[in-house]
Amino acid sequence: MQKNLILDAMHRRNSTGRVPLGSPTSIACQDLMKLTDAWFPKAHLDAETMARLAIAGHTVLGLDNVMPLYGVCHEVGALGCNVDWGAPDAMPDSGKPIWQTSDDIRVPADFLTRPACKVPLDALGLLRKRLNGSAAVCGKVFGPWTLAYHLFGVENFLIGTMDNPDETRRILERLAPVTIAFAKAQVEAGADMITLADHATRDLCSPGAYEEFLLPMHTRLAAEIPAPVALHICGNTSDRIAMIAKTGLTCFHWDTRSGQPEEVRKLSGDRLGLAGGVNNFLLLKGTPEQVTEQVSNAAKNGIDIIGPECAIPLKTPLANLMAIAASRPN
């Protein structure tokens, strides 16, 4: 089945010789919304609209996977944050933090059936049925570290990692079941793979903090999520890629600020799959010819799944996105 191109590549197996193209994060842009008549915010809030926009990643852009969760607010919306679901030119925002200490954490019994979670679960089911294996269906969850930013506030949470590390560990332990439960529900609904997004770049999380808090947590999530997992972290992660390779996570979706493909491949070792390689600023402001050059460079230097490095800017021109598949390496 065609979906196995992505799944095999995540495990660094490639029986066909063709490098798959895909993105573990959002490929939604205004041009694609217009083409599919699937606009934000409805694409966050209605399963049919969400699935229609996602499937265009395969049918229009030629990618070997689809991924229908475009924002960062589904879990925290179901937990009680007052989410602004955005607009055609704006991503969702989680609003003000709702908790102050780990004792405040309450996960509602109906967490998975609240609209913020149920809509993407329903969309994943639609995608599995409609694609029937022609492309991999990718779900997405956020790690406890990132959930804590929204629920406790970025500044308060990060100060706590230094002032009260035991409290930080309690917060992470109490939020981990949210990540795991949503991931398991997505796999049951139709996801072949899961993106684990955790905003733990070096400007928010030092190498020491990654080793202390996130290395054990990502190792746990890799073990408990019953599907291949692609970790996504924005920004320069060159100082922690070797640690990520120790977690047991299947694949790392890397930001080009971490270095050139050959450098990232060397840092990651032989086991960890790598996804990405195409710079978002170039997708936004560059030319199709420049995109082709980056795709070729990624393929030559051991990137297993080639595509955008992160959720693409909403004003990304369709021609640049379509250049990824047009320059597909053999």
Backbone torsions as a table, in degrees:
resi	resn	phi	psi	omega
1	MET	NA	146.3	-176.8
2	GLN	-61.4	-31.0	-179.4
3	LYS	-60.8	-23.9	-178.9
4	ASN	-70.0	-17.4	174.5
5	LEU	-57.0	-45.9	179.3
6	ILE	-71.7	-46.7	-175.2
7	LEU	-64.9	-40.6	176.6
8	ASP	-66.2	-40.4	-179.1
9	ALA	-64.8	-35.5	176.7
10	MET	-58.3	-35.4	179.2
11	HIS	-89.4	7.1	-178.5
12	ARG	64.3	33.6	171.3
13	ARG	-111.3	133.5	-179.9
14	ASN	-143.7	91.3	-175.8
15	SER	-82.1	-18.8	-176.4
16	THR	-92.4	-21.1	-175.7
17	GLY	85.3	-11.7	180.0
18	ARG	-90.1	127.2	178.2
19	VAL	-75.9	121.4	-179.7
20	PRO	-73.3	155.8	177.9
21	LEU	-114.1	137.4	179.6
22	GLY	-179.1	176.1	177.8
23	SER	-144.8	124.8	174.2
24	PRO	-75.6	-5.0	179.0
25	THR	-122.1	-176.2	-168.8
26	SER	-66.7	136.4	171.8
27	ILE	-111.4	17.6	-178.3
28	ALA	-77.3	126.5	173.5
29	CYS	-138.3	168.6	-175.8
30	GLN	-64.6	-36.1	177.8
31	ASP	-61.9	-41.0	-179.5
32	LEU	-72.5	-35.7	175.0
33	MET	-60.6	-43.5	-179.5
34	LYS	-65.0	-43.2	-177.8
35	LEU	-63.1	-35.8	-176.3
36	THR	-100.0	-4.5	-172.7
37	ASP	51.5	48.1	179.8
38	ALA	-132.0	92.2	-169.4
39	TRP	-102.0	150.2	164.1
40	PHE	-69.7	144.7	2.8
41	PRO	-86.3	-7.3	-175.3
42	LYS	-59.4	-31.1	-179.4
43	ALA	-69.0	-11.5	172.1
44	HIS	-92.6	-19.1	-164.3
45	LEU	-118.3	-7.9	-177.1
46	ASP	-132.6	122.7	-171.7
47	ALA	-62.5	-41.5	-179.8
48	GLU	-62.9	-45.1	179.3
49	THR	-65.7	-42.4	178.2
50	MET	-58.9	-46.3	-178.2
51	ALA	-68.2	-38.6	-179.4
52	ARG	-62.8	-40.9	177.8
53	LEU	-68.7	-41.7	-177.8
54	ALA	-64.9	-42.7	-174.7
55	ILE	-66.3	-22.2	176.9
56	ALA	-65.4	-21.7	173.8
57	GLY	-59.1	-29.3	177.7
58	HIS	-94.4	-50.4	-172.2
59	THR	-76.0	-28.5	-179.6
60	VAL	-102.6	-47.9	-174.9
61	LEU	-87.3	-15.1	177.0
62	GLY	79.1	18.7	178.4
63	LEU	-79.5	158.3	-176.9
64	ASP	-93.1	7.4	172.7
65	ASN	-143.7	166.9	171.7
66	VAL	-129.3	152.0	-178.1
67	MET	-147.2	110.7	-169.2
68	PRO	-93.8	-0.3	180.0
69	LEU	-98.9	105.7	-168.9
70	TYR	-92.8	-21.4	-175.6
71	GLY	-113.3	-163.7	-174.3
72	VAL	-121.6	14.7	-165.4
73	CYS	-118.1	5.7	-174.5
74	HIS	-65.7	-49.6	179.9
75	GLU	-63.3	-47.1	-175.3
76	VAL	-70.5	-28.1	173.5
77	GLY	-63.9	-42.1	178.7
78	ALA	-70.6	-22.7	178.7
79	LEU	-84.8	-12.0	174.8
80	GLY	125.4	-1.3	176.7
81	CYS	-67.2	147.9	179.3
82	ASN	-87.6	85.2	-171.0
83	VAL	-79.4	133.2	165.9
84	ASP	-94.2	113.5	-172.3
85	TRP	-80.9	9.4	169.0
86	GLY	83.3	-156.6	-173.8
87	ALA	-158.0	174.8	179.2
88	PRO	-55.4	-24.3	179.2
89	ASP	-112.5	17.0	-177.2
90	ALA	-148.3	133.3	175.5
91	MET	-77.1	160.3	179.2
92	PRO	-63.3	157.7	177.4
93	ASP	-132.4	137.4	-172.7
94	SER	-80.8	-9.9	179.6
95	GLY	80.0	-161.3	-175.1
96	LYS	-74.4	148.5	175.2
97	PRO	-58.9	150.8	-177.5
98	ILE	-114.4	-10.1	-177.4
99	TRP	-128.4	156.6	-179.8
100	GLN	-118.3	-34.1	-179.5
101	THR	-134.9	168.2	179.4
102	SER	-61.8	-26.5	179.0
103	ASP	-67.6	-19.3	180.0
104	ASP	-78.4	-15.3	-173.2
105	ILE	-66.6	121.2	176.1
106	ARG	-134.5	120.1	177.7
107	VAL	-100.0	113.8	-177.3
108	PRO	-59.6	144.7	179.0
109	ALA	-61.2	-28.6	-179.3
110	ASP	-99.3	23.7	-177.3
111	PHE	-47.1	-48.6	-173.4
112	LEU	-76.3	-16.2	179.3
113	THR	-102.5	-0.7	172.5
114	ARG	-70.7	149.2	-171.9
115	PRO	-52.2	-38.4	-176.9
116	ALA	-61.0	-29.7	176.0
117	CYS	-96.3	-38.7	-174.8
118	LYS	-64.9	-37.8	-178.5
119	VAL	-59.0	-53.3	178.5
120	PRO	-64.8	-31.9	176.7
121	LEU	-63.4	-43.3	177.1
122	ASP	-64.7	-39.0	179.5
123	ALA	-64.3	-39.4	178.0
124	LEU	-62.0	-39.1	176.2
125	GLY	-63.3	-41.3	176.8
126	LEU	-61.8	-42.0	-178.1
127	LEU	-67.0	-42.0	178.3
128	ARG	-59.7	-43.4	-178.2
129	LYS	-66.6	-43.8	-174.2
130	ARG	-76.0	-33.9	-178.9
131	LEU	-82.2	-34.0	176.7
132	ASN	50.3	41.4	175.5
133	GLY	89.6	-1.0	-178.2
134	SER	-74.6	-15.9	173.9
135	ALA	-153.1	154.8	178.9
136	ALA	-75.1	137.6	176.8
137	VAL	-96.5	122.3	-174.4
138	CYS	-111.0	126.7	170.5
139	GLY	-92.9	178.5	179.5
140	LYS	-151.5	134.0	174.0
141	VAL	-132.2	161.4	175.5
142	PHE	-108.0	140.9	179.5
143	GLY	-71.2	162.5	-179.4
144	PRO	-57.9	-32.6	179.0
145	TRP	-60.2	-47.1	-179.6
146	THR	-73.4	-39.3	175.6
147	LEU	-56.0	-38.8	-179.0
148	ALA	-64.2	-33.4	176.3
149	TYR	-55.5	-47.1	-176.8
150	HIS	-72.3	-41.6	-171.0
151	LEU	-81.7	-29.0	-178.0
152	PHE	-115.6	-11.9	-174.4
153	GLY	92.8	134.8	-175.0
154	VAL	-59.2	-51.0	-175.7
155	GLU	-62.8	-46.9	-179.0
156	ASN	-62.4	-42.5	-178.7
157	PHE	-66.1	-44.8	-177.3
158	LEU	-68.5	-36.7	174.7
159	ILE	-60.6	-39.3	179.7
160	GLY	-63.9	-29.0	178.6
161	THR	-63.1	-25.8	178.3
162	MET	-95.9	-39.8	-175.3
163	ASP	-82.9	-29.7	-175.2
164	ASN	-148.7	71.3	-175.5
165	PRO	-62.0	-29.1	177.9
166	ASP	-65.2	-39.4	176.7
167	GLU	-66.0	-38.5	176.4
168	THR	-59.2	-44.5	179.5
169	ARG	-63.5	-37.8	177.8
170	ARG	-64.2	-41.8	178.3
171	ILE	-60.5	-47.8	-178.6
172	LEU	-62.6	-42.1	-179.4
173	GLU	-65.2	-35.7	-177.7
174	ARG	-80.8	-20.2	176.7
175	LEU	-93.3	-19.8	-179.0
176	ALA	-56.0	-40.5	178.9
177	PRO	-61.1	-26.3	176.5
178	VAL	-65.0	-50.3	178.8
179	THR	-58.9	-46.5	-176.3
180	ILE	-66.8	-44.4	-178.1
181	ALA	-64.3	-42.4	-179.6
182	PHE	-67.6	-38.3	177.5
183	ALA	-64.0	-45.4	179.8
184	LYS	-63.0	-40.2	178.6
185	ALA	-64.2	-36.3	179.0
186	GLN	-68.1	-39.1	177.4
187	VAL	-63.9	-43.3	178.4
188	GLU	-63.7	-33.9	-177.7
189	ALA	-75.4	-27.6	-179.6
190	GLY	153.2	-2.4	-177.8
191	ALA	-75.7	132.9	174.5
192	ASP	-86.1	-22.7	-177.0
193	MET	-149.9	164.0	-178.4
194	ILE	-130.3	132.8	166.8
195	THR	-87.4	127.2	171.6
196	LEU	-104.1	104.5	-179.4
197	ALA	-95.2	127.9	179.1
198	ASP	-144.0	115.0	-173.8
199	HIS	-81.5	80.3	-174.4
200	ALA	-123.7	42.5	176.2
201	THR	-70.0	167.5	-170.7
202	ARG	-66.1	-21.1	178.0
203	ASP	-78.1	-11.2	177.7
204	LEU	-118.5	-15.5	-173.9
205	CYS	-150.6	111.7	-178.8
206	SER	-68.5	162.4	175.4
207	PRO	-56.7	-37.9	178.2
208	GLY	-64.7	-40.3	178.7
209	ALA	-68.0	-38.0	176.7
210	TYR	-60.6	-46.1	-178.2
211	GLU	-64.9	-39.3	-176.2
212	GLU	-74.3	-45.9	-171.7
213	PHE	-102.5	-42.3	-167.9
214	LEU	-96.7	-29.5	176.4
215	LEU	-57.2	-50.2	177.1
216	PRO	-66.4	-35.5	-179.3
217	MET	-69.1	-44.2	179.1
218	HIS	-66.7	-32.7	175.2
219	THR	-63.4	-42.9	177.9
220	ARG	-63.3	-45.5	-178.2
221	LEU	-64.6	-37.8	177.4
222	ALA	-60.6	-36.6	-178.3
223	ALA	-77.2	-31.9	-170.9
224	GLU	-98.6	-16.2	177.0
225	ILE	-85.8	120.6	-170.5
226	PRO	-85.7	52.2	179.4
227	ALA	-164.3	162.5	171.9
228	PRO	-59.5	137.0	-174.9
229	VAL	-120.8	128.7	173.2
230	ALA	-105.6	114.3	175.8
231	LEU	-78.1	133.1	173.5
232	HIS	-119.0	128.1	172.5
233	ILE	-134.0	126.5	176.8
234	CYS	-72.5	158.5	170.9
235	GLY	83.7	-170.2	-177.0
236	ASN	-77.4	114.6	-179.3
237	THR	-118.9	19.0	-175.1
238	SER	-60.3	-25.9	-177.9
239	ASP	-83.9	0.2	-178.7
240	ARG	-135.4	1.4	-179.6
241	ILE	-61.7	-39.2	178.5
242	ALA	-63.1	-34.6	176.4
243	MET	-70.7	-40.8	178.0
244	ILE	-57.9	-37.3	-179.7
245	ALA	-63.7	-17.9	-179.6
246	LYS	-89.6	-7.7	-171.8
247	THR	-77.2	-22.4	-171.3
248	GLY	90.9	-2.0	173.2
249	LEU	-62.2	146.9	-172.5
250	THR	-73.3	-40.1	-167.1
251	CYS	-149.8	153.2	175.5
252	PHE	-123.4	124.5	176.3
253	HIS	-93.7	107.2	-166.2
254	TRP	-105.7	152.6	178.5
255	ASP	-92.6	137.3	-176.8
256	THR	-64.7	-13.2	173.6
257	ARG	-67.0	-11.7	177.8
258	SER	-78.2	-14.0	179.9
259	GLY	135.5	178.7	176.8
260	GLN	-72.3	156.7	-177.7
261	PRO	-51.8	-41.2	-178.7
262	GLU	-66.0	-33.0	178.4
263	GLU	-70.6	-43.1	-179.8
264	VAL	-67.5	-39.5	177.0
265	ARG	-60.2	-40.1	178.8
266	LYS	-66.6	-41.1	179.7
267	LEU	-66.6	-33.9	-173.2
268	SER	-80.6	-19.4	-177.1
269	GLY	80.3	-169.8	-172.0
270	ASP	-87.8	-20.1	-172.1
271	ARG	-91.5	-38.6	-172.2
272	LEU	-73.2	122.6	173.8
273	GLY	-67.3	151.5	179.3
274	LEU	-127.2	134.1	177.6
275	ALA	-125.5	145.1	178.0
276	GLY	125.0	-142.5	175.1
277	GLY	104.9	-13.3	-179.2
278	VAL	-111.6	119.5	-173.8
279	ASN	-68.8	133.8	-177.9
280	ASN	-67.2	-36.8	179.2
281	PHE	-65.7	-38.0	177.1
282	LEU	-65.7	-39.8	175.9
283	LEU	-60.8	-36.2	-178.4
284	LEU	-77.0	-43.4	-169.4
285	LYS	-116.4	-10.0	-174.9
286	GLY	-88.6	-160.3	-177.9
287	THR	-120.1	160.7	175.5
288	PRO	-56.8	-33.7	179.8
289	GLU	-65.8	-37.9	177.4
290	GLN	-68.5	-36.4	176.1
291	VAL	-62.4	-45.2	178.7
292	THR	-56.8	-41.8	179.9
293	GLU	-62.8	-42.2	179.8
294	GLN	-68.9	-38.8	177.0
295	VAL	-59.8	-45.2	179.7
296	SER	-62.6	-43.1	-179.5
297	ASN	-64.5	-40.6	178.3
298	ALA	-63.4	-42.6	-179.2
299	ALA	-64.6	-38.6	-178.1
300	LYS	-69.8	-20.7	-171.8
301	ASN	-116.5	28.9	165.5
302	GLY	84.6	18.2	174.8
303	ILE	-79.5	127.4	-168.7
304	ASP	-81.9	-33.3	177.9
305	ILE	-132.6	119.7	-172.1
306	ILE	-103.2	132.3	178.8
307	GLY	177.4	-168.8	179.7
308	PRO	-58.6	150.4	-176.3
309	GLU	-78.7	-15.9	-174.8
310	CYS	-163.4	179.2	172.2
311	ALA	-55.2	129.0	-171.0
312	ILE	-76.7	152.9	173.9
313	PRO	-60.6	145.5	-175.0
314	LEU	-65.8	-22.1	179.3
315	LYS	-96.0	12.8	177.9
316	THR	-59.0	128.0	179.8
317	PRO	-71.9	140.7	-177.2
318	LEU	-60.3	-33.9	-178.2
319	ALA	-60.7	-37.4	179.3
320	ASN	-71.2	-37.0	176.7
321	LEU	-67.1	-40.9	-178.9
322	MET	-69.5	-20.2	177.9
323	ALA	-67.7	-22.7	178.9
324	ILE	-61.8	-51.7	179.9
325	ALA	-71.8	-33.1	-179.8
326	ALA	-63.4	-26.2	-179.4
327	SER	-105.0	24.1	-176.0
328	ARG	-51.2	123.6	177.5
329	PRO	-76.4	150.0	177.6
330	ASN	-78.7	NA	NA
